[in-house]
Amino acid sequence: MTARSDIDIDLDDSIRPGRRQRSFPGWRVVAGCFLVLLINSGLAFYGLAVYLNAFSKEQGWALGSISFAITIFFIVGGLVGLAAARLIERFDVRYVIAVGAVVAGVSLAAIGQVTTQWQLYVTYAFFAVGYGLCGLVPTTTVVTRWFHAKRSVALSVASTGLSVGGIVITPFAKRFIDSDGLAATTPWLGLLLAAGIVPVSLILIRPDPAAAGFAPDGERLARGATAAPPSGDLAKDAFATRFYWAVTLGYVLALGSQVGGIQQLVKLVEDRTDERTAQFAITTLAATSVIARLVGGRLVATVPMMGFTTALAGLQAVALIGVGLSQSTVLIFVSIILFGLTIGNLLMMQPLLMAERFGVRAYPTIFGRSQAIGIIGVAGGPLLIGWLFDVFGSYRVPYVVAAVLCGIGAAILSMAGSAARPAEIEAS
């Protein structure tokens, strides 16, 4: 049973069930999740590409060796995300996120102090523990609890924090690191991560609407009334469907190629242009992702979800080929913009698809396990591209290979079928 806090219960006998109130805190919860993801992604998801480039320059380590640290990060982060699904069913999600932020902040502070590769791997593993506890599993779970009818819009707004972090925080971190080096910079970045996320999670995020006296989407509960139990499939029933496995395996390849492409992007652009252009490249990627996600969150309510997701994966494959083969600055940025159009929406669609098809009853376990299986791609993508770079000496072959894998992922996604629940299909 979900742990609930009594802090926010404030019921009024004069308020009738079904009447909407201005005090509905759902959008404040979305804002809290937005800020948590903004800080987490800016210093972790997008930040990893900056740290990789800095270690390559400062330590002179082989790209494949540094990329293995990123692989460890995503393996551990995915497994911790699965554990987080169980934790947030037993404890207040705010405390899970706050603990994760402290662990991630301390680990990030230590990253700049490492002098050997084994230290890098251990530090990245601890960094991933914190990242997983304050990442997509807890934040998307909270949003799916608070919103049903407006879930796609709420998820698009909250998950936009992922991209805004790449615009607001990652370029700042890169400038700081380029100027003062990793050792002097990462303690301050670690402090920013912990000090930014902990108060936001405790002040803005609430575990579920019933704890605040509401049903999902803003319907106020009368005193003594209880919210309807969450609807949806049992986890074991979801795991037995073709839809679940097509989405999960398709995302292994689509997100694996995406994360691999993102993590190597700073170095690719810097190798072909200069440091300033590389910094602008990650900002452009994130900015495009923000705009695309906000549009996509509204568009997905009017088009078939699976068709939209499959098209995004196909478009991402085209973008990856463009990034890998382009030599001129103009063509590189055209490809980066195309890549950005897919990134935010693909990340948003996986939790949205799972919630739409299977409901919220067992959502943390269903999405958490799908994300844990996705470790194969998310962790393997950066390692594969890094290794291929060491073998071929350029990014052309690595990004083409990533594009091919993404295309295969799109084909698998196309086999999933409709995201609508079977009962809804029969009723229509």
Contacts in CASP RR format, 6 or more apart in sequence:
PFRMAT RR
TARGET T0000
AUTHOR 0000-0000-0000
METHOD contacts of the structure
MODEL  1
MTARSDIDIDLDDSIRPGRRQRSFPGWRVVAGCFLVLLINSGLAFYGLAV
YLNAFSKEQGWALGSISFAITIFFIVGGLVGLAAARLIERFDVRYVIAVG
AVVAGVSLAAIGQVTTQWQLYVTYAFFAVGYGLCGLVPTTTVVTRWFHAK
RSVALSVASTGLSVGGIVITPFAKRFIDSDGLAATTPWLGLLLAAGIVPV
SLILIRPDPAAAGFAPDGERLARGATAAPPSGDLAKDAFATRFYWAVTLG
YVLALGSQVGGIQQLVKLVEDRTDERTAQFAITTLAATSVIARLVGGRLV
ATVPMMGFTTALAGLQAVALIGVGLSQSTVLIFVSIILFGLTIGNLLMMQ
PLLMAERFGVRAYPTIFGRSQAIGIIGVAGGPLLIGWLFDVFGSYRVPYV
VAAVLCGIGAAILSMAGSAARPAEIEAS
1 89 0 8 1.000
2 88 0 8 1.000
2 89 0 8 1.000
2 145 0 8 1.000
2 207 0 8 1.000
2 208 0 8 1.000
3 89 0 8 1.000
3 90 0 8 1.000
3 91 0 8 1.000
3 92 0 8 1.000
3 207 0 8 1.000
4 92 0 8 1.000
4 207 0 8 1.000
4 208 0 8 1.000
4 210 0 8 1.000
4 211 0 8 1.000
5 92 0 8 1.000
5 94 0 8 1.000
5 206 0 8 1.000
5 207 0 8 1.000
5 211 0 8 1.000
6 211 0 8 1.000
8 25 0 8 1.000
8 206 0 8 1.000
8 211 0 8 1.000
8 212 0 8 1.000
8 213 0 8 1.000
9 211 0 8 1.000
9 212 0 8 1.000
9 213 0 8 1.000
10 23 0 8 1.000
10 212 0 8 1.000
10 213 0 8 1.000
11 213 0 8 1.000
11 221 0 8 1.000
11 222 0 8 1.000
11 223 0 8 1.000
11 224 0 8 1.000
12 223 0 8 1.000
13 222 0 8 1.000
13 223 0 8 1.000
15 21 0 8 1.000
15 220 0 8 1.000
15 222 0 8 1.000
16 220 0 8 1.000
16 222 0 8 1.000
17 219 0 8 1.000
17 220 0 8 1.000
17 221 0 8 1.000
17 222 0 8 1.000
17 225 0 8 1.000
18 215 0 8 1.000
18 219 0 8 1.000
18 220 0 8 1.000
19 219 0 8 1.000
19 220 0 8 1.000
20 218 0 8 1.000
20 219 0 8 1.000
20 220 0 8 1.000
21 218 0 8 1.000
21 220 0 8 1.000
24 214 0 8 1.000
24 218 0 8 1.000
24 220 0 8 1.000
25 206 0 8 1.000
25 212 0 8 1.000
25 214 0 8 1.000
26 146 0 8 1.000
26 147 0 8 1.000
26 154 0 8 1.000
26 206 0 8 1.000
26 209 0 8 1.000
26 214 0 8 1.000
26 218 0 8 1.000
27 154 0 8 1.000
28 204 0 8 1.000
29 142 0 8 1.000
29 143 0 8 1.000
29 146 0 8 1.000
29 204 0 8 1.000
29 205 0 8 1.000
29 206 0 8 1.000
30 143 0 8 1.000
30 146 0 8 1.000
30 147 0 8 1.000
30 154 0 8 1.000
30 157 0 8 1.000
30 158 0 8 1.000
31 204 0 8 1.000
32 158 0 8 1.000
32 200 0 8 1.000
32 201 0 8 1.000
32 204 0 8 1.000
32 205 0 8 1.000
33 139 0 8 1.000
33 140 0 8 1.000
33 142 0 8 1.000
33 143 0 8 1.000
33 158 0 8 1.000
33 205 0 8 1.000
34 157 0 8 1.000
34 158 0 8 1.000
34 160 0 8 1.000
34 161 0 8 1.000
34 164 0 8 1.000
35 161 0 8 1.000
35 196 0 8 1.000
35 197 0 8 1.000
35 200 0 8 1.000
35 204 0 8 1.000
36 97 0 8 1.000
36 101 0 8 1.000
36 134 0 8 1.000
36 135 0 8 1.000
36 139 0 8 1.000
36 197 0 8 1.000
36 200 0 8 1.000
36 201 0 8 1.000
36 205 0 8 1.000
37 135 0 8 1.000
37 136 0 8 1.000
37 139 0 8 1.000
37 158 0 8 1.000
37 159 0 8 1.000
37 161 0 8 1.000
37 162 0 8 1.000
37 165 0 8 1.000
38 161 0 8 1.000
38 162 0 8 1.000
38 164 0 8 1.000
38 165 0 8 1.000
38 168 0 8 1.000
38 169 0 8 1.000
39 165 0 8 1.000
39 169 0 8 1.000
39 192 0 8 1.000
39 193 0 8 1.000
39 196 0 8 1.000
39 197 0 8 1.000
39 200 0 8 1.000
40 101 0 8 1.000
40 104 0 8 1.000
40 131 0 8 1.000
40 134 0 8 1.000
40 135 0 8 1.000
40 193 0 8 1.000
40 197 0 8 1.000
41 161 0 8 1.000
41 162 0 8 1.000
41 163 0 8 1.000
41 165 0 8 1.000
41 166 0 8 1.000
42 165 0 8 1.000
42 166 0 8 1.000
42 168 0 8 1.000
42 169 0 8 1.000
42 170 0 8 1.000
42 173 0 8 1.000
43 104 0 8 1.000
43 108 0 8 1.000
43 169 0 8 1.000
43 170 0 8 1.000
43 173 0 8 1.000
43 189 0 8 1.000
43 190 0 8 1.000
43 192 0 8 1.000
43 193 0 8 1.000
44 104 0 8 1.000
44 108 0 8 1.000
44 127 0 8 1.000
44 131 0 8 1.000
44 193 0 8 1.000
45 131 0 8 1.000
45 162 0 8 1.000
45 262 0 8 1.000
46 165 0 8 1.000
46 166 0 8 1.000
46 169 0 8 1.000
46 170 0 8 1.000
46 262 0 8 1.000
46 282 0 8 1.000
46 286 0 8 1.000
47 166 0 8 1.000
47 170 0 8 1.000
47 173 0 8 1.000
48 70 0 8 1.000
48 73 0 8 1.000
48 263 0 8 1.000
48 382 0 8 1.000
49 170 0 8 1.000
49 262 0 8 1.000
49 263 0 8 1.000
49 264 0 8 1.000
49 265 0 8 1.000
49 266 0 8 1.000
49 267 0 8 1.000
49 282 0 8 1.000
50 170 0 8 1.000
50 173 0 8 1.000
50 174 0 8 1.000
50 177 0 8 1.000
50 266 0 8 1.000
50 282 0 8 1.000
51 111 0 8 1.000
51 177 0 8 1.000
51 182 0 8 1.000
52 63 0 8 1.000
52 66 0 8 1.000
52 67 0 8 1.000
52 70 0 8 1.000
52 263 0 8 1.000
52 264 0 8 1.000
52 266 0 8 1.000
52 267 0 8 1.000
53 266 0 8 1.000
53 267 0 8 1.000
53 270 0 8 1.000
53 278 0 8 1.000
54 177 0 8 1.000
54 178 0 8 1.000
54 181 0 8 1.000
54 182 0 8 1.000
55 61 0 8 1.000
55 66 0 8 1.000
55 120 0 8 1.000
55 182 0 8 1.000
56 63 0 8 1.000
56 66 0 8 1.000
56 267 0 8 1.000
58 181 0 8 1.000
58 182 0 8 1.000
61 117 0 8 1.000
62 390 0 8 1.000
63 267 0 8 1.000
63 386 0 8 1.000
63 389 0 8 1.000
63 390 0 8 1.000
64 383 0 8 1.000
64 386 0 8 1.000
64 387 0 8 1.000
64 389 0 8 1.000
64 390 0 8 1.000
65 117 0 8 1.000
66 120 0 8 1.000
67 263 0 8 1.000
67 264 0 8 1.000
67 382 0 8 1.000
67 383 0 8 1.000
67 385 0 8 1.000
67 386 0 8 1.000
67 387 0 8 1.000
68 121 0 8 1.000
68 383 0 8 1.000
69 117 0 8 1.000
69 120 0 8 1.000
69 121 0 8 1.000
69 124 0 8 1.000
70 124 0 8 1.000
70 263 0 8 1.000
70 379 0 8 1.000
70 382 0 8 1.000
70 383 0 8 1.000
71 379 0 8 1.000
71 380 0 8 1.000
71 381 0 8 1.000
71 382 0 8 1.000
71 383 0 8 1.000
72 121 0 8 1.000
72 124 0 8 1.000
72 125 0 8 1.000
72 128 0 8 1.000
72 379 0 8 1.000
73 124 0 8 1.000
73 125 0 8 1.000
73 127 0 8 1.000
73 128 0 8 1.000
73 131 0 8 1.000
73 379 0 8 1.000
74 128 0 8 1.000
74 259 0 8 1.000
74 375 0 8 1.000
74 378 0 8 1.000
74 379 0 8 1.000
74 380 0 8 1.000
74 382 0 8 1.000
75 128 0 8 1.000
75 375 0 8 1.000
75 379 0 8 1.000
76 124 0 8 1.000
76 125 0 8 1.000
76 128 0 8 1.000
76 129 0 8 1.000
77 128 0 8 1.000
77 129 0 8 1.000
77 130 0 8 1.000
77 131 0 8 1.000
77 132 0 8 1.000
77 375 0 8 1.000
78 128 0 8 1.000
78 132 0 8 1.000
78 371 0 8 1.000
78 372 0 8 1.000
78 374 0 8 1.000
78 375 0 8 1.000
78 378 0 8 1.000
79 372 0 8 1.000
79 375 0 8 1.000
80 128 0 8 1.000
80 129 0 8 1.000
80 130 0 8 1.000
80 131 0 8 1.000
80 132 0 8 1.000
80 133 0 8 1.000
81 132 0 8 1.000
81 133 0 8 1.000
81 135 0 8 1.000
81 137 0 8 1.000
81 368 0 8 1.000
81 371 0 8 1.000
81 372 0 8 1.000
82 137 0 8 1.000
82 368 0 8 1.000
82 369 0 8 1.000
82 371 0 8 1.000
82 372 0 8 1.000
84 96 0 8 1.000
84 132 0 8 1.000
84 133 0 8 1.000
84 135 0 8 1.000
84 137 0 8 1.000
84 138 0 8 1.000
84 364 0 8 1.000
84 368 0 8 1.000
85 137 0 8 1.000
85 141 0 8 1.000
85 364 0 8 1.000
85 365 0 8 1.000
85 367 0 8 1.000
85 368 0 8 1.000
85 369 0 8 1.000
86 364 0 8 1.000
86 365 0 8 1.000
87 96 0 8 1.000
87 133 0 8 1.000
88 96 0 8 1.000
88 137 0 8 1.000
88 138 0 8 1.000
88 141 0 8 1.000
88 207 0 8 1.000
88 364 0 8 1.000
89 364 0 8 1.000
89 365 0 8 1.000
92 207 0 8 1.000
93 138 0 8 1.000
93 141 0 8 1.000
93 142 0 8 1.000
93 205 0 8 1.000
93 207 0 8 1.000
94 201 0 8 1.000
94 202 0 8 1.000
94 205 0 8 1.000
94 206 0 8 1.000
94 207 0 8 1.000
96 133 0 8 1.000
96 134 0 8 1.000
96 138 0 8 1.000
97 133 0 8 1.000
97 134 0 8 1.000
97 135 0 8 1.000
97 138 0 8 1.000
97 139 0 8 1.000
97 197 0 8 1.000
97 201 0 8 1.000
97 205 0 8 1.000
98 134 0 8 1.000
98 197 0 8 1.000
98 198 0 8 1.000
98 201 0 8 1.000
98 202 0 8 1.000
99 130 0 8 1.000
99 133 0 8 1.000
100 129 0 8 1.000
100 130 0 8 1.000
100 131 0 8 1.000
100 132 0 8 1.000
100 133 0 8 1.000
100 134 0 8 1.000
100 197 0 8 1.000
101 130 0 8 1.000
101 133 0 8 1.000
101 134 0 8 1.000
101 193 0 8 1.000
101 194 0 8 1.000
101 196 0 8 1.000
101 197 0 8 1.000
101 198 0 8 1.000
101 201 0 8 1.000
102 194 0 8 1.000
102 198 0 8 1.000
103 126 0 8 1.000
103 129 0 8 1.000
103 130 0 8 1.000
103 133 0 8 1.000
104 127 0 8 1.000
104 129 0 8 1.000
104 130 0 8 1.000
104 131 0 8 1.000
104 133 0 8 1.000
104 134 0 8 1.000
104 190 0 8 1.000
104 193 0 8 1.000
104 194 0 8 1.000
105 127 0 8 1.000
105 130 0 8 1.000
105 190 0 8 1.000
105 191 0 8 1.000
105 193 0 8 1.000
105 194 0 8 1.000
106 126 0 8 1.000
106 190 0 8 1.000
106 194 0 8 1.000
107 123 0 8 1.000
107 124 0 8 1.000
107 126 0 8 1.000
107 127 0 8 1.000
107 129 0 8 1.000
107 130 0 8 1.000
108 127 0 8 1.000
108 186 0 8 1.000
108 189 0 8 1.000
108 190 0 8 1.000
108 193 0 8 1.000
109 186 0 8 1.000
109 187 0 8 1.000
109 189 0 8 1.000
109 190 0 8 1.000
109 191 0 8 1.000
110 123 0 8 1.000
110 126 0 8 1.000
110 186 0 8 1.000
111 120 0 8 1.000
111 123 0 8 1.000
111 124 0 8 1.000
111 127 0 8 1.000
111 182 0 8 1.000
111 186 0 8 1.000
112 182 0 8 1.000
112 183 0 8 1.000
112 185 0 8 1.000
112 186 0 8 1.000
112 187 0 8 1.000
113 183 0 8 1.000
113 186 0 8 1.000
114 120 0 8 1.000
114 123 0 8 1.000
134 197 0 8 1.000
134 201 0 8 1.000
136 159 0 8 1.000
136 347 0 8 1.000
136 351 0 8 1.000
136 371 0 8 1.000
137 364 0 8 1.000
137 367 0 8 1.000
137 368 0 8 1.000
137 371 0 8 1.000
139 158 0 8 1.000
139 159 0 8 1.000
140 155 0 8 1.000
140 158 0 8 1.000
140 159 0 8 1.000
140 351 0 8 1.000
140 355 0 8 1.000
140 367 0 8 1.000
141 363 0 8 1.000
141 364 0 8 1.000
141 367 0 8 1.000
142 205 0 8 1.000
142 206 0 8 1.000
142 207 0 8 1.000
142 208 0 8 1.000
143 151 0 8 1.000
143 154 0 8 1.000
143 155 0 8 1.000
143 158 0 8 1.000
144 151 0 8 1.000
144 155 0 8 1.000
144 351 0 8 1.000
144 355 0 8 1.000
144 359 0 8 1.000
144 360 0 8 1.000
144 363 0 8 1.000
145 207 0 8 1.000
145 208 0 8 1.000
145 209 0 8 1.000
145 216 0 8 1.000
145 230 0 8 1.000
145 360 0 8 1.000
146 154 0 8 1.000
146 208 0 8 1.000
146 209 0 8 1.000
146 216 0 8 1.000
146 217 0 8 1.000
147 153 0 8 1.000
147 154 0 8 1.000
147 155 0 8 1.000
147 216 0 8 1.000
147 217 0 8 1.000
148 216 0 8 1.000
148 217 0 8 1.000
148 360 0 8 1.000
149 216 0 8 1.000
149 217 0 8 1.000
150 217 0 8 1.000
151 352 0 8 1.000
151 355 0 8 1.000
151 356 0 8 1.000
152 297 0 8 1.000
152 298 0 8 1.000
152 300 0 8 1.000
152 301 0 8 1.000
152 352 0 8 1.000
153 297 0 8 1.000
153 298 0 8 1.000
153 301 0 8 1.000
155 297 0 8 1.000
155 348 0 8 1.000
155 351 0 8 1.000
155 352 0 8 1.000
156 293 0 8 1.000
156 294 0 8 1.000
156 296 0 8 1.000
156 297 0 8 1.000
156 298 0 8 1.000
156 300 0 8 1.000
156 348 0 8 1.000
157 294 0 8 1.000
159 293 0 8 1.000
159 344 0 8 1.000
159 347 0 8 1.000
159 348 0 8 1.000
160 290 0 8 1.000
160 293 0 8 1.000
160 294 0 8 1.000
160 344 0 8 1.000
161 290 0 8 1.000
162 289 0 8 1.000
162 344 0 8 1.000
162 347 0 8 1.000
163 286 0 8 1.000
163 287 0 8 1.000
163 289 0 8 1.000
163 290 0 8 1.000
163 293 0 8 1.000
163 343 0 8 1.000
163 344 0 8 1.000
164 286 0 8 1.000
164 290 0 8 1.000
165 286 0 8 1.000
166 282 0 8 1.000
166 283 0 8 1.000
166 285 0 8 1.000
166 286 0 8 1.000
167 283 0 8 1.000
167 286 0 8 1.000
167 287 0 8 1.000
167 290 0 8 1.000
169 192 0 8 1.000
170 282 0 8 1.000
170 283 0 8 1.000
170 286 0 8 1.000
171 279 0 8 1.000
171 280 0 8 1.000
171 282 0 8 1.000
171 283 0 8 1.000
173 185 0 8 1.000
173 189 0 8 1.000
174 266 0 8 1.000
174 278 0 8 1.000
174 279 0 8 1.000
174 282 0 8 1.000
175 279 0 8 1.000
176 185 0 8 1.000
176 188 0 8 1.000
176 189 0 8 1.000
177 185 0 8 1.000
178 275 0 8 1.000
206 212 0 8 1.000
209 215 0 8 1.000
209 216 0 8 1.000
209 218 0 8 1.000
209 227 0 8 1.000
210 221 0 8 1.000
210 226 0 8 1.000
210 227 0 8 1.000
213 220 0 8 1.000
213 221 0 8 1.000
213 227 0 8 1.000
214 220 0 8 1.000
214 221 0 8 1.000
214 227 0 8 1.000
215 221 0 8 1.000
215 227 0 8 1.000
215 228 0 8 1.000
221 227 0 8 1.000
229 361 0 8 1.000
230 359 0 8 1.000
230 360 0 8 1.000
230 361 0 8 1.000
231 359 0 8 1.000
231 360 0 8 1.000
231 361 0 8 1.000
232 358 0 8 1.000
232 359 0 8 1.000
232 360 0 8 1.000
232 361 0 8 1.000
232 362 0 8 1.000
232 421 0 8 1.000
233 358 0 8 1.000
233 359 0 8 1.000
233 361 0 8 1.000
233 362 0 8 1.000
233 366 0 8 1.000
234 361 0 8 1.000
234 362 0 8 1.000
235 362 0 8 1.000
235 365 0 8 1.000
235 366 0 8 1.000
235 369 0 8 1.000
238 244 0 8 1.000
238 354 0 8 1.000
238 357 0 8 1.000
238 358 0 8 1.000
238 362 0 8 1.000
238 366 0 8 1.000
239 366 0 8 1.000
239 369 0 8 1.000
241 357 0 8 1.000
242 415 0 8 1.000
242 416 0 8 1.000
242 417 0 8 1.000
243 357 0 8 1.000
243 416 0 8 1.000
243 417 0 8 1.000
243 419 0 8 1.000
244 354 0 8 1.000
244 357 0 8 1.000
244 358 0 8 1.000
244 366 0 8 1.000
244 370 0 8 1.000
246 412 0 8 1.000
246 413 0 8 1.000
246 415 0 8 1.000
246 416 0 8 1.000
246 417 0 8 1.000
247 309 0 8 1.000
247 350 0 8 1.000
247 353 0 8 1.000
247 354 0 8 1.000
247 370 0 8 1.000
247 413 0 8 1.000
247 416 0 8 1.000
248 370 0 8 1.000
248 373 0 8 1.000
248 374 0 8 1.000
249 373 0 8 1.000
249 409 0 8 1.000
249 412 0 8 1.000
250 313 0 8 1.000
250 409 0 8 1.000
250 410 0 8 1.000
250 412 0 8 1.000
250 413 0 8 1.000
251 346 0 8 1.000
251 350 0 8 1.000
251 370 0 8 1.000
251 374 0 8 1.000
251 409 0 8 1.000
251 413 0 8 1.000
252 373 0 8 1.000
252 374 0 8 1.000
252 376 0 8 1.000
252 377 0 8 1.000
252 409 0 8 1.000
253 377 0 8 1.000
253 405 0 8 1.000
253 406 0 8 1.000
253 407 0 8 1.000
253 408 0 8 1.000
253 409 0 8 1.000
253 412 0 8 1.000
254 313 0 8 1.000
254 316 0 8 1.000
254 346 0 8 1.000
254 406 0 8 1.000
254 407 0 8 1.000
254 409 0 8 1.000
254 410 0 8 1.000
254 413 0 8 1.000
255 346 0 8 1.000
255 347 0 8 1.000
255 350 0 8 1.000
255 374 0 8 1.000
255 377 0 8 1.000
255 378 0 8 1.000
256 374 0 8 1.000
256 377 0 8 1.000
256 378 0 8 1.000
256 380 0 8 1.000
256 381 0 8 1.000
256 402 0 8 1.000
256 405 0 8 1.000
256 406 0 8 1.000
257 316 0 8 1.000
257 317 0 8 1.000
257 320 0 8 1.000
257 381 0 8 1.000
257 402 0 8 1.000
257 403 0 8 1.000
257 405 0 8 1.000
257 406 0 8 1.000
258 316 0 8 1.000
258 342 0 8 1.000
258 343 0 8 1.000
258 346 0 8 1.000
258 406 0 8 1.000
259 377 0 8 1.000
259 378 0 8 1.000
259 381 0 8 1.000
259 382 0 8 1.000
260 380 0 8 1.000
260 381 0 8 1.000
260 382 0 8 1.000
260 384 0 8 1.000
260 385 0 8 1.000
260 402 0 8 1.000
261 320 0 8 1.000
261 323 0 8 1.000
261 339 0 8 1.000
261 381 0 8 1.000
261 382 0 8 1.000
261 385 0 8 1.000
261 399 0 8 1.000
261 402 0 8 1.000
262 285 0 8 1.000
262 343 0 8 1.000
263 381 0 8 1.000
263 382 0 8 1.000
263 385 0 8 1.000
264 382 0 8 1.000
264 385 0 8 1.000
264 386 0 8 1.000
264 389 0 8 1.000
264 395 0 8 1.000
264 398 0 8 1.000
265 281 0 8 1.000
265 282 0 8 1.000
265 285 0 8 1.000
265 323 0 8 1.000
265 336 0 8 1.000
266 278 0 8 1.000
266 279 0 8 1.000
266 281 0 8 1.000
266 282 0 8 1.000
267 278 0 8 1.000
268 323 0 8 1.000
268 324 0 8 1.000
268 395 0 8 1.000
268 399 0 8 1.000
269 277 0 8 1.000
269 278 0 8 1.000
269 281 0 8 1.000
269 332 0 8 1.000
269 336 0 8 1.000
270 277 0 8 1.000
270 278 0 8 1.000
271 395 0 8 1.000
272 327 0 8 1.000
272 329 0 8 1.000
272 332 0 8 1.000
273 329 0 8 1.000
273 332 0 8 1.000
277 329 0 8 1.000
281 332 0 8 1.000
281 333 0 8 1.000
281 336 0 8 1.000
284 333 0 8 1.000
284 336 0 8 1.000
284 337 0 8 1.000
285 336 0 8 1.000
285 337 0 8 1.000
285 339 0 8 1.000
285 340 0 8 1.000
285 343 0 8 1.000
286 340 0 8 1.000
288 336 0 8 1.000
288 337 0 8 1.000
288 339 0 8 1.000
288 340 0 8 1.000
288 341 0 8 1.000
288 343 0 8 1.000
289 340 0 8 1.000
289 341 0 8 1.000
289 343 0 8 1.000
289 344 0 8 1.000
292 340 0 8 1.000
292 341 0 8 1.000
292 342 0 8 1.000
292 343 0 8 1.000
292 344 0 8 1.000
292 345 0 8 1.000
293 344 0 8 1.000
293 345 0 8 1.000
293 348 0 8 1.000
296 308 0 8 1.000
296 345 0 8 1.000
296 348 0 8 1.000
297 345 0 8 1.000
297 348 0 8 1.000
299 308 0 8 1.000
300 308 0 8 1.000
300 349 0 8 1.000
300 352 0 8 1.000
304 418 0 8 1.000
304 419 0 8 1.000
305 349 0 8 1.000
305 352 0 8 1.000
305 353 0 8 1.000
305 356 0 8 1.000
305 418 0 8 1.000
305 419 0 8 1.000
306 353 0 8 1.000
306 413 0 8 1.000
306 414 0 8 1.000
306 416 0 8 1.000
306 417 0 8 1.000
306 418 0 8 1.000
306 419 0 8 1.000
307 414 0 8 1.000
308 345 0 8 1.000
308 349 0 8 1.000
309 346 0 8 1.000
309 349 0 8 1.000
309 353 0 8 1.000
309 413 0 8 1.000
310 410 0 8 1.000
310 413 0 8 1.000
310 414 0 8 1.000
312 342 0 8 1.000
312 345 0 8 1.000
312 346 0 8 1.000
312 349 0 8 1.000
313 342 0 8 1.000
313 346 0 8 1.000
313 406 0 8 1.000
313 407 0 8 1.000
313 409 0 8 1.000
313 410 0 8 1.000
313 413 0 8 1.000
314 342 0 8 1.000
314 406 0 8 1.000
314 407 0 8 1.000
314 410 0 8 1.000
315 338 0 8 1.000
315 341 0 8 1.000
315 342 0 8 1.000
316 339 0 8 1.000
316 342 0 8 1.000
316 343 0 8 1.000
316 346 0 8 1.000
316 406 0 8 1.000
317 403 0 8 1.000
317 404 0 8 1.000
317 406 0 8 1.000
317 407 0 8 1.000
317 410 0 8 1.000
318 338 0 8 1.000
318 403 0 8 1.000
319 335 0 8 1.000
319 336 0 8 1.000
319 338 0 8 1.000
319 339 0 8 1.000
319 340 0 8 1.000
319 341 0 8 1.000
319 342 0 8 1.000
320 339 0 8 1.000
320 399 0 8 1.000
320 400 0 8 1.000
320 402 0 8 1.000
320 403 0 8 1.000
320 406 0 8 1.000
321 399 0 8 1.000
321 400 0 8 1.000
321 403 0 8 1.000
322 331 0 8 1.000
322 335 0 8 1.000
322 338 0 8 1.000
322 399 0 8 1.000
323 332 0 8 1.000
323 335 0 8 1.000
323 336 0 8 1.000
323 339 0 8 1.000
323 395 0 8 1.000
323 399 0 8 1.000
324 335 0 8 1.000
324 395 0 8 1.000
324 396 0 8 1.000
324 398 0 8 1.000
324 399 0 8 1.000
324 400 0 8 1.000
325 396 0 8 1.000
325 399 0 8 1.000
325 400 0 8 1.000
326 332 0 8 1.000
326 334 0 8 1.000
326 335 0 8 1.000
350 367 0 8 1.000
350 370 0 8 1.000
350 371 0 8 1.000
351 367 0 8 1.000
353 419 0 8 1.000
354 363 0 8 1.000
354 366 0 8 1.000
354 367 0 8 1.000
354 370 0 8 1.000
355 363 0 8 1.000
355 367 0 8 1.000
356 419 0 8 1.000
356 420 0 8 1.000
356 421 0 8 1.000
357 419 0 8 1.000
357 420 0 8 1.000
357 421 0 8 1.000
358 366 0 8 1.000
358 421 0 8 1.000
359 421 0 8 1.000
381 402 0 8 1.000
384 398 0 8 1.000
384 401 0 8 1.000
384 402 0 8 1.000
385 395 0 8 1.000
385 398 0 8 1.000
385 399 0 8 1.000
385 401 0 8 1.000
385 402 0 8 1.000
386 398 0 8 1.000
388 397 0 8 1.000
388 398 0 8 1.000
388 401 0 8 1.000
389 395 0 8 1.000
389 398 0 8 1.000
391 397 0 8 1.000
392 398 0 8 1.000
418 425 0 8 1.000
420 428 0 8 1.000
END
